[in-house]
Amino acid sequence: MEMASFTGLIKTLFYIILFYYLFKFAVRIFAPILMQKAVNKMQEKMQEQYRQQQEQYNNASQSTKTTPKPKKEVGEYIDYEEVK
């Protein structure tokens, strides 16, 4: 009975070590690909936000240029001095 549990322990350790190295290998292959996709996605979002801000700025500047507010001229300004 002792020998069976010892071989089971060795098999378990072997599988753990094998899984560890396979996992490291897979991460080395797939991590750069996943990181590149994440960076590209983030870059696209930033560009979209920049475009939206530029559109808002352009729309705001065009609206102020096309419709200037007319000033009301009521009359001329008279400065009164206090007489004692």
C-alpha positions in Angstrom: 0.0 0.0 0.0 2.8 2.4 0.7 4.3 1.9 -2.7 1.0 2.7 -4.5 0.7 6.1 -2.7 4.4 6.9 -3.4 3.9 6.3 -7.2 0.7 8.3 -7.0 2.6 11.2 -5.4 5.3 11.0 -8.1 2.7 11.0 -10.8 0.9 14.0 -9.3 4.1 16.0 -8.9 5.0 15.1 -12.5 1.7 16.4 -13.8 1.9 19.5 -11.7 5.4 20.3 -13.1 4.3 19.4 -16.6 1.3 21.7 -16.4 3.4 24.5 -15.0 5.9 24.4 -17.9 3.2 24.0 -20.5 1.4 27.0 -18.9 4.6 29.1 -19.0 5.2 28.1 -22.7 1.6 29.0 -23.6 1.8 32.4 -21.8 5.0 33.2 -23.7 3.3 32.5 -27.0 -0.1 34.1 -26.4 0.6 36.9 -24.0 2.2 39.2 -26.6 -0.7 38.6 -29.0 -3.3 39.4 -26.3 -1.4 42.5 -25.2 -1.2 43.7 -28.8 -4.9 43.3 -29.2 -5.5 45.2 -25.9 -3.3 48.0 -26.9 -4.9 48.3 -30.4 -8.3 48.4 -28.8 -7.3 51.1 -26.3 -5.7 53.1 -29.2 -8.9 52.9 -31.2 -10.9 54.1 -28.2 -8.6 57.0 -27.7 -8.7 58.0 -31.4 -12.5 57.9 -31.3 -12.6 60.1 -28.2 -10.2 62.5 -30.0 -12.4 62.7 -33.1 -15.5 63.3 -31.0 -13.8 66.2 -29.1 -12.6 67.7 -32.4 -16.1 67.5 -33.8 -17.5 69.1 -30.7 -14.9 71.9 -30.8 -15.5 72.5 -34.5 -19.3 72.6 -34.0 -18.9 75.0 -31.1 -16.6 77.3 -33.1 -18.8 77.2 -36.2 -22.0 78.0 -34.2 -20.3 81.1 -32.6 -19.0 82.3 -36.0 -22.3 81.9 -37.9 -24.6 83.6 -35.4 -23.0 86.6 -33.7 -25.2 88.3 -31.2 -26.2 91.8 -32.2 -25.5 94.5 -29.6 -28.3 96.8 -28.6 -27.3 100.4 -28.9 -29.7 102.3 -26.6 -28.0 105.7 -26.8 -24.9 107.4 -25.8 -23.4 107.2 -22.3 -23.5 110.3 -20.1 -21.3 110.6 -17.1 -22.9 112.7 -14.3 -20.8 114.5 -11.8 -22.2 115.2 -8.3 -22.7 118.8 -7.6 -22.5 120.1 -4.0 
